[in-house]
């Protein structure tokens, strides 16, 4: 119901409003950028402003610096507000007690048999699957006595409908685990979810559910009954030097990262010193908080990054270099975090609390928008 121009200008207004609310709130509470943060902005502006042509007519380098400083100040204040709203472990436990289905996960396999129904007075084409045929296929798969038999039967069916490879090509490997949902969440109103998360549903149980609107029968088999994700998580900081095809090789990225690492080792080796170095030089998007990642869980990051984080000998304050396909990472291990389910609840509670707080901040700030100027913007092509 709106044009793309309206869509993008509305999004821009929302973004600027958020920025100004946070900046004005920061100003009212005496929050400012430190010299180190201003230095980081100045360094990043040099990289950002490599080509005047990538910005609108009339935008100069100082405009870029000013906008980046406002953005960093807004983020700094938002993070400070969030830190003050951080839920306690007791609040996290209470949330789970009151809302277990919002926290628990389950693993299961599912496969859908889609059917078509002919229009009145017409006959279904021979190559199409009728409703009765789809039901028969679903019932056959549902006859599996356990998870392994389900996987075997599903693989046999997938192989029977797979297209023959073209001459010179190998037959594609069929992986039934592509049809597995790991750490599936409960969805209110879903018949499948109600069955999967029911106490009476045992591992290996199978169910067929018809969706008349989607015209299919889906077969589900429970692989792991509802559980809490107790995986350990960690907090780390990193400084990324990226590999860039055609300009920065892996060796060059490693050499640059080694230089930053050597610089860090010559200082007091504190977390604050690392954060300031990351703010200056990391090429990851989270420079604004010194390269911090919290609640990192096993398997979230690429293999070498993951292995460094979850080395059993890892201790707070450990540092090092890790090479990945993205480039070279200078690493700093902050420490262990909560179990994954608790970090997920923490995120939920924090988001709810922050949204309420932001509405308070927004009411205290008056922001005026000149829609006339916006409507007269000239689109550069």
N, C-alpha and C positions, 0 to 999 in steps of 0.2 A: 504493500500500500504506500510505500515511500520510494523515492529514487535512491540510487547509490550515493549521489551527492549528499542527500539528506542523512543517509545512514552514516557516512563517514564524518560529516560535520557534527552530528549528534554524539558520535563516539568521541570525537575530539573535545567537545564541550564537557562531556562527563569526565574525561581524563584530566582536563585542565581544572575543573571544579575540585576534583579529588586532590590534585596537587596543591591548589591554593588553600583549601581548607586545612590541610596538614601544615603547610608553610606558615599560615597565619596563626595556627595553634602553637606551632613551635616558637614563633616570635613572642606570642603572649606568655609563654612559659619559660622564656629566656634560653631556649635551645638554639645553638648556633653551630656552624661547621668549624671544626678545629683547623689549625694550619695544615696538618697532615692531610685532612680531607680536602681542603682547597687545593693542595698540591696535587692530589690524585686527580681531581677534576681537570686541572690545567694540563696535566700529562695526557689524560684521556682525550681532551679536546683536540690536542694536536693530531691524534689518530683519527678522531671523528671528522675533523674538518680537512680532509685531504683533497676534497674537490668541491669548490664553491657551487658547482652546477648541481650537486645532489640536494641542495636546499632551495627553498623558494627565493624568488627575486627579492632583494633587499635584506636578506639574512647575512650577517657578517660573523666573523669569528667570535667577537665578544658576545653576540647574541647566543651562540652555541654554548659558550662558557656559562653565561648567566642561566640559561635553561638547565644545563647539567647541574649547576649548583642548587637550583631550586629543586630539581628532582632528587638529588642526594639528601638535601635537608628534609624533604617530605618523607623520604624513606627512613631517614635516621629517626625522625619523630615517631613515625608509625611503629618502628621496631621498639622504641622506648615505651610506647603505650602498650604494645603487646607484651613486653617483659613484665609490666605492672599488672597485667591481666592473666598471666600464666597460671593455669589451674594446678592445684596441688594433687599429690597422689591420692589423697583421700577423696577429693572431688571426682577424680577419674574413676576410682573404684565405685563410688556412689552412682555415677552415670551408668556403669555397667550393670550394677544391681537393679537399677530401674529400667534399663533398656537393653537387656541381653541380646535380643535379636538384631539390634543395630550394631553389635560388636562381633558376634560370633560369625565364623566362616564355615564353609563346607566345600568339599571337592566332589565333583561328579562328571560323568560323561553324558553327552546328549547328541542325538542325531535326528534330523527331521526329514520325513518323507512328504514331499509336496504333491498335491493332486490337483487335477483340473476337473471342472464340471461343465458339461456341454450346455449350451443355451437350449431353451425349450424347443423341442422339435428337431434338434440337431444331434448328430452322432459324434462322439469324441474321436479325434484322429488316433490312428493305431499307435503312433509313437508316444502319445501322451499317457500319463499315469492317471487312472481313474481313482475315485475315492475308495472303492472297494479294494483295488490293488494296493494302494498306499496303506490301508488298514491292515491288509494281509502281511505286507512287508514289515510293518511296525510290530505286529503281533509275533512274527517269527523272530525278530531281534529281541523282543521282550521275553522270549522263552528262555533266554540265557539264565543259567543257574547262579552265576556269580560274575564278578567284574571281568575276570580273565576270559571267560566264555563269551561275554558281551563283546570284548575287544576282538576276539577271534572271529566271531560272526560278523561284526561290522567290517573288519578288514576283508573278509571273503566277499561281502556284498560290494564294497567299494572297488575291489579288483574286478568284479563282474561287470561293472558299469564304466570302468576306466576306458578312455579312448586308446586305441592302439597307437604306439609311437610312429612317427614318420620315419621313412627309410634313413638310416644312419643315426637316428636318435635312440637313446636308451629309454626304457620304460621307467616312468617316474615312480619313485619309492612312495608307498602309502604309509603314512604315519597316523595311526588312530589317535595318538595323543593330541593331535590338532583339534580333536573334538572334546578335549577335557577342559573343564573349568576348575582352576585352582583358586582357593580362597574366595569362592563365590559368596556374594552377599545376599541377605534376605530382602526380598522386594514385597512390600505390602500389597496385598490384592492379587498376588501371583499364585495360581494353583500349584505350580511347580515348586515355588519356594515353600509354600505351606507344607508340602509333602517332604521336601528335602530336609527341612529343619524340624520336622515332627519327631518327638522322642521315640515314637513307635517305628520309625523308619530305620532299618538296620543296613549296615554296609552290605552291598551286593543286591539290595532290593531294587526292583525294576518297576517303572510305571510308564504308561502310555497316556499322553494328553493330547486331545484334539484342539486345534485352534481354527474355528470355522472362518474367522475373518482372514487369516493368513492362508487358509486351505492347506493345512498340513497336520500330520500326526508326529509328535516328537516323543522319542523314547529316552527315558532318563535312567541311569543306574548310579546309585550312591557309592562313591569310592572312599570317602572319609567323612564320618558323621561330624556334626557341628563341633567346633573347637575354637579355642582362643589362640591367636598367633603369638606364641611365647618366644619367637625368635629374638635373640639379643640384638640391640641396635647400638650404634656408636655415633659420636659427634666428631667431625674432622674439619680441618681447614685445608684448602689447597690453592695453589697458584698454578694456573694452566698456561703453558706456552704452546700454542696450536701449530699443528702441521697444516700448511696451506698449499694445496696442489699448484704446482708451477712457480711457487715463490719461496716456501719455507719447507725444507726437507725434515725428516725425522731427526737426522743427525744435528742439523742446525737448531731445531727446537730443543733438543737435549742439551746442546752446548749453552744456549741462552738460559735455560732453566738452571743449569749447573752454576752459572754465574750468579743468578739470583740466590740460589741456595748457599753459595759461598759467602755472599754478602750477609745473609741471615746469620750464618754461623759465626761471623766476626762480631756480631752484636751480643745482646744479653740473652738471646735465644728464647725470649718470652713469647707467650701467645699473642700479646698485644703487638709486639714487634713484627710477628709473622702476619698478623691481620693488616697492619699498615703497609707491609710490603706487598701483600696480595691486592690490597686496594689500589696500589699504584700500578701493578704490572699484570695481574691475572687477565686472561682473555675469556674467562668464563663470565656469564651474565651476573653472577652473584658477587661482584667486586664490592658492592655497596656495604656488605657486612663482613668484609675481610675474608671472603672465600669460605664462609661457614656453611656446612651441611650438618643438620641435626637429624636424628632418627634414621640414620642410614642402616638399612637391613640387608642381610645376606642375599646376594643375587641381584641387588638393585643396580649396582654399578658393573662396568665391564670387568673381566676376569682378573687382570693384574691389579687393578685398583681395589677390587673386592678382596683379593688375597692379602694385600697389604693391610687393609682395614681390620680384617678378622684373623690376622696372625695371632695364635694363642699367646705369644710372648709380648704382644703389643702393650705398651704402657703410656700413660698420659705424658705428653711432652716429647714423644718419639717423633722423629722427622726422617725424611728420605726423599728419594726420587722414584717415580713410577712412570714407565713408558706405556702408552696405550695407542690405539689407532688415531686418537684425537690429538695426540702430542705428548709432551712430557709434563708431569704434575709434580710440583714441589709439595710435599705432604707434611701436615702437622696433626698429630693425634691428640684431640682434646680429651676424650675419655669415653667411658661407657654411658649409654643412655638407657631409657626404660625399654621394657619389652615392646615389641611392635604394636600389639593391640593397644597398649597404653599410649604410645605416641600418636596412634590414629585418633584415639578419643581426645587426647590433648589438643590435637589440631582442630577437631570438631568443636570442642568447648571454647577454644581460643578464638576461632572464627566467629562463633555466635556472640561472644563477649565483645570482640572488636567491632563487629557490625553495629551493636547497640551503642558502644562508645562513640563511634564515628558519627552516628546520627546526632548525638549530643554536641559534638564539635561543630557539625554542620550548622546547627541551629544558632550557634554563637557567632557565625561568620556570615556577612552579607556579601554575596557575589552577584555582580551585574554582568549581563551578557548583551552585547550589541548585535542582535540578530540581523539587523539591517546590513551591517558590514559583512557578516557571514554569508548572507544570501547573495551579496555582490562579489564574492570571491571569484576570481577567474581561474578556471581549471587549466593548468599547464599540460600541454600534450606533447 
